[in-house]
Amino acid sequence: MNMQIQGKIHATFDAAQITDRFRKREFVLELDSATRYPQYVMFQLTGDRCDALDGIDTGHEVAVEFSLRGREWTSPKGEVRFFNSLEVWSIDRVGDSQSSPPPGGSASGDSSGSAGQPGSEPPPPTDDDDIPF
């Protein structure tokens, strides 16, 4: 299930090559900035979608389409941990004719592009990975 939210870019980070096949880029979205207690929420882009953040700077208002993902991971010591991530499918600048569509997507925010199709997300990590994401 895909969800949408709008907010202001608070921070962006460089893409990181986690494994040979897995690359991710994180950013923080400021929500409820008009309130006394704004919320700062971390999102991640993976694979080719990491480039969708190029040209979007801190302070820009954006609309984000994402999925809530969760994973169970067992460490080499046998400890079980659970992780959540907000996996971004598309990010578009709000109030601007320029936007960053996902590869194969459209600038209008149309979610019918290939980014939301089954098989377009990165393969799940194998159980023998030492990295919990």
MARDRENZA-917947 format. One record per atom (N, C-alpha, C): atom name; chain; residue in one letter; x, z, y; residue number from 1. Coordinates in steps of 0.02 Angstrom, whole numbers. Layout:
BEGIN
SITE, CA, A, A, X, Z, Y, NUM
...
This chain:
BEGIN
SITE, N, A, M, 42, 0, -59, 1
SITE, CA, A, M, 0, 0, 0, 1
SITE, C, A, M, 45, 0, 62, 1
SITE, N, A, N, 33, -48, 106, 2
SITE, CA, A, N, 71, -52, 168, 2
SITE, C, A, N, 34, -15, 223, 2
SITE, N, A, M, 73, 17, 267, 3
SITE, CA, A, M, 47, 53, 324, 3
SITE, C, A, M, 79, 26, 387, 3
SITE, N, A, Q, 49, 39, 444, 4
SITE, CA, A, Q, 77, 16, 508, 4
SITE, C, A, Q, 79, 75, 556, 4
SITE, N, A, I, 130, 73, 600, 5
SITE, CA, A, I, 137, 125, 651, 5
SITE, C, A, I, 173, 95, 710, 5
SITE, N, A, Q, 162, 123, 769, 6
SITE, CA, A, Q, 194, 99, 829, 6
SITE, C, A, Q, 231, 157, 861, 6
SITE, N, A, G, 290, 144, 888, 7
SITE, CA, A, G, 329, 195, 921, 7
SITE, C, A, G, 388, 164, 958, 7
SITE, N, A, K, 431, 207, 984, 8
SITE, CA, A, K, 488, 186, 1023, 8
SITE, C, A, K, 552, 198, 983, 8
SITE, N, A, I, 596, 149, 983, 9
SITE, CA, A, I, 660, 156, 947, 9
SITE, C, A, I, 700, 212, 981, 9
SITE, N, A, H, 717, 263, 942, 10
SITE, CA, A, H, 756, 320, 967, 10
SITE, C, A, H, 830, 312, 950, 10
SITE, N, A, A, 845, 286, 891, 11
SITE, CA, A, A, 915, 277, 869, 11
SITE, C, A, A, 916, 222, 815, 11
SITE, N, A, T, 971, 185, 814, 12
SITE, CA, A, T, 982, 135, 761, 12
SITE, C, A, T, 1051, 147, 731, 12
SITE, N, A, F, 1059, 129, 669, 13
SITE, CA, A, F, 1122, 138, 634, 13
SITE, C, A, F, 1144, 72, 604, 13
SITE, N, A, D, 1208, 65, 591, 14
SITE, CA, A, D, 1234, 5, 561, 14
SITE, C, A, D, 1211, -1, 488, 14
SITE, N, A, A, 1210, -62, 464, 15
SITE, CA, A, A, 1194, -74, 394, 15
SITE, C, A, A, 1250, -45, 351, 15
SITE, N, A, A, 1232, -18, 294, 16
SITE, CA, A, A, 1281, 10, 247, 16
SITE, C, A, A, 1272, -23, 179, 16
SITE, N, A, Q, 1327, -46, 151, 17
SITE, CA, A, Q, 1327, -75, 83, 17
SITE, C, A, Q, 1333, -17, 34, 17
SITE, N, A, I, 1278, 1, 1, 18
SITE, CA, A, I, 1276, 59, -42, 18
SITE, C, A, I, 1306, 43, -110, 18
SITE, N, A, T, 1285, -12, -140, 19
SITE, CA, A, T, 1314, -36, -203, 19
SITE, C, A, T, 1325, -111, -195, 19
SITE, N, A, D, 1350, -144, -246, 20
SITE, CA, A, D, 1361, -216, -241, 20
SITE, C, A, D, 1297, -254, -225, 20
SITE, N, A, R, 1240, -229, -249, 21
SITE, CA, A, R, 1177, -264, -240, 21
SITE, C, A, R, 1129, -231, -191, 21
SITE, N, A, F, 1148, -174, -162, 22
SITE, CA, A, F, 1101, -137, -120, 22
SITE, C, A, F, 1131, -122, -53, 22
SITE, N, A, R, 1098, -148, 0, 23
SITE, CA, A, R, 1119, -136, 69, 23
SITE, C, A, R, 1059, -107, 106, 23
SITE, N, A, K, 1071, -57, 150, 24
SITE, CA, A, K, 1016, -29, 189, 24
SITE, C, A, K, 1039, -15, 260, 24
SITE, N, A, R, 988, -13, 305, 25
SITE, CA, A, R, 1000, 2, 375, 25
SITE, C, A, R, 944, 49, 397, 25
SITE, N, A, E, 962, 102, 430, 26
SITE, CA, A, E, 912, 152, 450, 26
SITE, C, A, E, 903, 152, 526, 26
SITE, N, A, F, 844, 173, 547, 27
SITE, CA, A, F, 831, 183, 618, 27
SITE, C, A, F, 780, 239, 625, 27
SITE, N, A, V, 778, 269, 685, 28
SITE, CA, A, V, 732, 324, 699, 28
SITE, C, A, V, 681, 300, 750, 28
SITE, N, A, L, 618, 312, 735, 29
SITE, CA, A, L, 563, 294, 779, 29
SITE, C, A, L, 536, 358, 810, 29
SITE, N, A, E, 528, 358, 876, 30
SITE, CA, A, E, 498, 415, 911, 30
SITE, C, A, E, 423, 403, 915, 30
SITE, N, A, L, 386, 449, 887, 31
SITE, CA, A, L, 313, 446, 887, 31
SITE, C, A, L, 286, 499, 934, 31
SITE, N, A, D, 228, 488, 962, 32
SITE, CA, A, D, 195, 536, 1006, 32
SITE, C, A, D, 241, 556, 1065, 32
SITE, N, A, S, 274, 507, 1095, 33
SITE, CA, A, S, 321, 522, 1149, 33
SITE, C, A, S, 288, 552, 1210, 33
SITE, N, A, A, 222, 543, 1218, 34
SITE, CA, A, A, 187, 570, 1276, 34
SITE, C, A, A, 169, 644, 1266, 34
SITE, N, A, T, 180, 670, 1207, 35
SITE, CA, A, T, 163, 740, 1194, 35
SITE, C, A, T, 223, 786, 1207, 35
SITE, N, A, R, 209, 849, 1206, 36
SITE, CA, A, R, 263, 898, 1217, 36
SITE, C, A, R, 313, 900, 1159, 36
SITE, N, A, Y, 288, 883, 1098, 37
SITE, CA, A, Y, 330, 885, 1039, 37
SITE, C, A, Y, 331, 817, 1004, 37
SITE, N, A, P, 370, 770, 1029, 38
SITE, CA, A, P, 373, 705, 995, 38
SITE, C, A, P, 402, 712, 925, 38
SITE, N, A, Q, 383, 666, 881, 39
SITE, CA, A, Q, 408, 666, 812, 39
SITE, C, A, Q, 460, 611, 805, 39
SITE, N, A, Y, 514, 625, 770, 40
SITE, CA, A, Y, 568, 576, 758, 40
SITE, C, A, Y, 569, 562, 683, 40
SITE, N, A, V, 552, 500, 665, 41
SITE, CA, A, V, 543, 483, 594, 41
SITE, C, A, V, 594, 429, 575, 41
SITE, N, A, M, 629, 440, 520, 42
SITE, CA, A, M, 680, 393, 495, 42
SITE, C, A, M, 647, 341, 451, 42
SITE, N, A, F, 663, 277, 463, 43
SITE, CA, A, F, 640, 220, 423, 43
SITE, C, A, F, 701, 184, 397, 43
SITE, N, A, Q, 692, 144, 345, 44
SITE, CA, A, Q, 748, 104, 319, 44
SITE, C, A, Q, 727, 32, 305, 44
SITE, N, A, L, 774, -12, 318, 45
SITE, CA, A, L, 768, -83, 301, 45
SITE, C, A, L, 818, -94, 245, 45
SITE, N, A, T, 801, -138, 197, 46
SITE, CA, A, T, 848, -152, 142, 46
SITE, C, A, T, 859, -227, 134, 46
SITE, N, A, G, 915, -244, 103, 47
SITE, CA, A, G, 930, -314, 88, 47
SITE, C, A, G, 933, -356, 150, 47
SITE, N, A, D, 903, -416, 146, 48
SITE, CA, A, D, 903, -463, 202, 48
SITE, C, A, D, 863, -437, 261, 48
SITE, N, A, R, 818, -390, 251, 49
SITE, CA, A, R, 778, -363, 306, 49
SITE, C, A, R, 820, -320, 353, 49
SITE, N, A, C, 881, -302, 334, 50
SITE, CA, A, C, 924, -262, 379, 50
SITE, C, A, C, 935, -298, 446, 50
SITE, N, A, D, 935, -364, 445, 51
SITE, CA, A, D, 947, -403, 505, 51
SITE, C, A, D, 887, -404, 553, 51
SITE, N, A, A, 829, -382, 530, 52
SITE, CA, A, A, 769, -383, 572, 52
SITE, C, A, A, 776, -337, 633, 52
SITE, N, A, L, 822, -289, 631, 53
SITE, CA, A, L, 832, -242, 685, 53
SITE, C, A, L, 879, -270, 739, 53
SITE, N, A, D, 914, -325, 724, 54
SITE, CA, A, D, 958, -356, 773, 54
SITE, C, A, D, 918, -377, 834, 54
SITE, N, A, G, 943, -361, 893, 55
SITE, CA, A, G, 909, -380, 955, 55
SITE, C, A, G, 856, -330, 978, 55
SITE, N, A, I, 846, -278, 939, 56
SITE, CA, A, I, 799, -225, 958, 56
SITE, C, A, I, 841, -164, 976, 56
SITE, N, A, D, 835, -141, 1038, 57
SITE, CA, A, D, 877, -88, 1063, 57
SITE, C, A, D, 840, -22, 1069, 57
SITE, N, A, T, 878, 32, 1079, 58
SITE, CA, A, T, 850, 97, 1091, 58
SITE, C, A, T, 803, 93, 1151, 58
SITE, N, A, G, 745, 124, 1145, 59
SITE, CA, A, G, 696, 123, 1199, 59
SITE, C, A, G, 642, 70, 1193, 59
SITE, N, A, H, 654, 19, 1151, 60
SITE, CA, A, H, 603, -33, 1141, 60
SITE, C, A, H, 544, -6, 1102, 60
SITE, N, A, E, 485, -25, 1123, 61
SITE, CA, A, E, 423, -9, 1087, 61
SITE, C, A, E, 415, -60, 1031, 61
SITE, N, A, V, 402, -36, 970, 62
SITE, CA, A, V, 396, -81, 913, 62
SITE, C, A, V, 336, -62, 870, 62
SITE, N, A, A, 313, -111, 833, 63
SITE, CA, A, A, 262, -101, 781, 63
SITE, C, A, A, 298, -111, 714, 63
SITE, N, A, V, 288, -64, 669, 64
SITE, CA, A, V, 323, -65, 605, 64
SITE, C, A, V, 273, -66, 548, 64
SITE, N, A, E, 282, -113, 501, 65
SITE, CA, A, E, 243, -113, 440, 65
SITE, C, A, E, 288, -87, 385, 65
SITE, N, A, F, 264, -38, 347, 66
SITE, CA, A, F, 308, -5, 298, 66
SITE, C, A, F, 268, 20, 238, 66
SITE, N, A, S, 305, 38, 186, 67
SITE, CA, A, S, 277, 69, 126, 67
SITE, C, A, S, 311, 136, 116, 67
SITE, N, A, L, 273, 184, 93, 68
SITE, CA, A, L, 299, 249, 75, 68
SITE, C, A, L, 324, 245, 3, 68
SITE, N, A, R, 388, 260, -8, 69
SITE, CA, A, R, 417, 256, -74, 69
SITE, C, A, R, 443, 324, -95, 69
SITE, N, A, G, 440, 339, -159, 70
SITE, CA, A, G, 466, 402, -185, 70
SITE, C, A, G, 502, 390, -251, 70
SITE, N, A, R, 551, 432, -265, 71
SITE, CA, A, R, 591, 422, -324, 71
SITE, C, A, R, 616, 489, -351, 71
SITE, N, A, E, 617, 495, -416, 72
SITE, CA, A, E, 646, 552, -449, 72
SITE, C, A, E, 717, 533, -470, 72
SITE, N, A, W, 764, 579, -461, 73
SITE, CA, A, W, 834, 566, -478, 73
SITE, C, A, W, 863, 627, -513, 73
SITE, N, A, T, 899, 615, -567, 74
SITE, CA, A, T, 933, 669, -603, 74
SITE, C, A, T, 1008, 661, -591, 74
SITE, N, A, S, 1039, 713, -565, 75
SITE, CA, A, S, 1111, 710, -550, 75
SITE, C, A, S, 1150, 713, -616, 75
SITE, N, A, P, 1215, 697, -613, 76
SITE, CA, A, P, 1256, 702, -673, 76
SITE, C, A, P, 1257, 773, -702, 76
SITE, N, A, K, 1242, 824, -660, 77
SITE, CA, A, K, 1240, 893, -683, 77
SITE, C, A, K, 1171, 911, -712, 77
SITE, N, A, G, 1124, 864, -712, 78
SITE, CA, A, G, 1058, 876, -740, 78
SITE, C, A, G, 1008, 903, -691, 78
SITE, N, A, E, 1026, 909, -627, 79
SITE, CA, A, E, 979, 933, -576, 79
SITE, C, A, E, 932, 877, -557, 79
SITE, N, A, V, 867, 892, -556, 80
SITE, CA, A, V, 816, 843, -537, 80
SITE, C, A, V, 800, 851, -463, 80
SITE, N, A, R, 801, 795, -428, 81
SITE, CA, A, R, 783, 795, -356, 81
SITE, C, A, R, 734, 739, -344, 81
SITE, N, A, F, 696, 745, -291, 82
SITE, CA, A, F, 647, 695, -271, 82
SITE, C, A, F, 664, 671, -201, 82
SITE, N, A, F, 658, 605, -190, 83
SITE, CA, A, F, 674, 575, -126, 83
SITE, C, A, F, 616, 532, -103, 83
SITE, N, A, N, 604, 532, -38, 84
SITE, CA, A, N, 554, 489, -7, 84
SITE, C, A, N, 589, 442, 41, 84
SITE, N, A, S, 563, 383, 49, 85
SITE, CA, A, S, 588, 337, 99, 85
SITE, C, A, S, 530, 298, 128, 85
SITE, N, A, L, 538, 277, 190, 86
SITE, CA, A, L, 490, 234, 223, 86
SITE, C, A, L, 522, 165, 226, 86
SITE, N, A, E, 503, 122, 180, 87
SITE, CA, A, E, 532, 55, 171, 87
SITE, C, A, E, 498, 6, 217, 87
SITE, N, A, V, 534, -22, 265, 88
SITE, CA, A, V, 506, -67, 316, 88
SITE, C, A, V, 503, -138, 289, 88
SITE, N, A, W, 444, -169, 299, 89
SITE, CA, A, W, 433, -238, 280, 89
SITE, C, A, W, 440, -284, 341, 89
SITE, N, A, S, 417, -261, 399, 90
SITE, CA, A, S, 425, -300, 460, 90
SITE, C, A, S, 428, -253, 520, 90
SITE, N, A, I, 462, -277, 573, 91
SITE, CA, A, I, 467, -240, 635, 91
SITE, C, A, I, 461, -291, 691, 91
SITE, N, A, D, 416, -276, 738, 92
SITE, CA, A, D, 403, -322, 794, 92
SITE, C, A, D, 403, -284, 859, 92
SITE, N, A, R, 435, -313, 910, 93
SITE, CA, A, R, 432, -283, 977, 93
SITE, C, A, R, 362, -289, 1003, 93
SITE, N, A, V, 338, -237, 1037, 94
SITE, CA, A, V, 271, -236, 1065, 94
SITE, C, A, V, 274, -258, 1137, 94
SITE, N, A, G, 225, -300, 1157, 95
SITE, CA, A, G, 222, -322, 1226, 95
SITE, C, A, G, 276, -371, 1245, 95
SITE, N, A, D, 304, -405, 1196, 96
SITE, CA, A, D, 359, -452, 1208, 96
SITE, C, A, D, 346, -513, 1164, 96
SITE, N, A, S, 358, -572, 1190, 97
SITE, CA, A, S, 347, -632, 1151, 97
SITE, C, A, S, 401, -642, 1099, 97
SITE, N, A, Q, 458, -608, 1106, 98
SITE, CA, A, Q, 511, -612, 1056, 98
SITE, C, A, Q, 501, -555, 1006, 98
SITE, N, A, S, 508, -571, 942, 99
SITE, CA, A, S, 501, -520, 891, 99
SITE, C, A, S, 549, -535, 835, 99
SITE, N, A, S, 553, -488, 788, 100
SITE, CA, A, S, 599, -495, 732, 100
SITE, C, A, S, 559, -498, 668, 100
SITE, N, A, P, 538, -558, 647, 101
SITE, CA, A, P, 501, -562, 584, 101
SITE, C, A, P, 546, -552, 525, 101
SITE, N, A, P, 519, -531, 469, 102
SITE, CA, A, P, 560, -526, 409, 102
SITE, C, A, P, 577, -596, 385, 102
SITE, N, A, P, 631, -604, 346, 103
SITE, CA, A, P, 646, -670, 320, 103
SITE, C, A, P, 586, -699, 283, 103
SITE, N, A, G, 566, -759, 303, 104
SITE, CA, A, G, 509, -791, 271, 104
SITE, C, A, G, 443, -770, 300, 104
SITE, N, A, G, 444, -723, 349, 105
SITE, CA, A, G, 382, -699, 379, 105
SITE, C, A, G, 369, -735, 444, 105
SITE, N, A, S, 321, -709, 483, 106
SITE, CA, A, S, 304, -741, 546, 106
SITE, C, A, S, 311, -691, 602, 106
SITE, N, A, A, 323, -716, 662, 107
SITE, CA, A, A, 332, -673, 720, 107
SITE, C, A, A, 267, -640, 742, 107
SITE, N, A, S, 210, -664, 718, 108
SITE, CA, A, S, 146, -636, 739, 108
SITE, C, A, S, 130, -572, 702, 108
SITE, N, A, G, 172, -550, 656, 109
SITE, CA, A, G, 159, -490, 618, 109
SITE, C, A, G, 114, -503, 559, 109
SITE, N, A, D, 101, -566, 543, 110
SITE, CA, A, D, 59, -584, 487, 110
SITE, C, A, D, 92, -560, 423, 110
SITE, N, A, S, 58, -517, 386, 111
SITE, CA, A, S, 87, -489, 326, 111
SITE, C, A, S, 78, -533, 265, 111
SITE, N, A, S, 55, -596, 275, 112
SITE, CA, A, S, 46, -640, 218, 112
SITE, C, A, S, 110, -675, 198, 112
SITE, N, A, G, 165, -662, 234, 113
SITE, CA, A, G, 230, -693, 218, 113
SITE, C, A, G, 257, -666, 153, 113
SITE, N, A, S, 313, -692, 131, 114
SITE, CA, A, S, 341, -674, 67, 114
SITE, C, A, S, 368, -604, 63, 114
SITE, N, A, A, 379, -571, 121, 115
SITE, CA, A, A, 409, -504, 119, 115
SITE, C, A, A, 366, -454, 83, 115
SITE, N, A, G, 300, -462, 83, 116
SITE, CA, A, G, 257, -413, 50, 116
SITE, C, A, G, 238, -434, -21, 116
SITE, N, A, Q, 263, -490, -44, 117
SITE, CA, A, Q, 245, -515, -110, 117
SITE, C, A, Q, 282, -477, -164, 117
SITE, N, A, P, 252, -468, -222, 118
SITE, CA, A, P, 287, -434, -277, 118
SITE, C, A, P, 352, -471, -294, 118
SITE, N, A, G, 402, -433, -309, 119
SITE, CA, A, G, 467, -461, -327, 119
SITE, C, A, G, 512, -472, -268, 119
SITE, N, A, S, 487, -460, -206, 120
SITE, CA, A, S, 529, -471, -147, 120
SITE, C, A, S, 568, -409, -127, 120
SITE, N, A, E, 551, -352, -156, 121
SITE, CA, A, E, 588, -291, -139, 121
SITE, C, A, E, 650, -286, -184, 121
SITE, N, A, P, 699, -246, -162, 122
SITE, CA, A, P, 760, -241, -201, 122
SITE, C, A, P, 746, -211, -269, 122
SITE, N, A, P, 787, -229, -318, 123
SITE, CA, A, P, 776, -201, -385, 123
SITE, C, A, P, 789, -126, -383, 123
SITE, N, A, P, 752, -87, -423, 124
SITE, CA, A, P, 763, -15, -423, 124
SITE, C, A, P, 832, 1, -452, 124
SITE, N, A, P, 863, 53, -426, 125
SITE, CA, A, P, 929, 72, -452, 125
SITE, C, A, P, 923, 91, -526, 125
SITE, N, A, T, 976, 80, -563, 126
SITE, CA, A, T, 977, 100, -632, 126
SITE, C, A, T, 988, 174, -638, 126
SITE, N, A, D, 971, 203, -695, 127
SITE, CA, A, D, 977, 276, -705, 127
SITE, C, A, D, 1049, 299, -705, 127
SITE, N, A, D, 1097, 254, -714, 128
SITE, CA, A, D, 1166, 276, -716, 128
SITE, C, A, D, 1200, 276, -648, 128
SITE, N, A, D, 1162, 261, -594, 129
SITE, CA, A, D, 1190, 265, -526, 129
SITE, C, A, D, 1205, 337, -508, 129
SITE, N, A, D, 1261, 348, -474, 130
SITE, CA, A, D, 1276, 414, -449, 130
SITE, C, A, D, 1245, 427, -381, 130
SITE, N, A, I, 1219, 374, -350, 131
SITE, CA, A, I, 1191, 379, -283, 131
SITE, C, A, I, 1116, 387, -290, 131
SITE, N, A, P, 1086, 436, -255, 132
SITE, CA, A, P, 1015, 450, -266, 132
SITE, C, A, P, 967, 407, -226, 132
SITE, N, A, F, 986, 346, -206, 133
SITE, CA, A, F, 939, 303, -170, 133
SITE, C, A, F, 948, 232, -188, 133
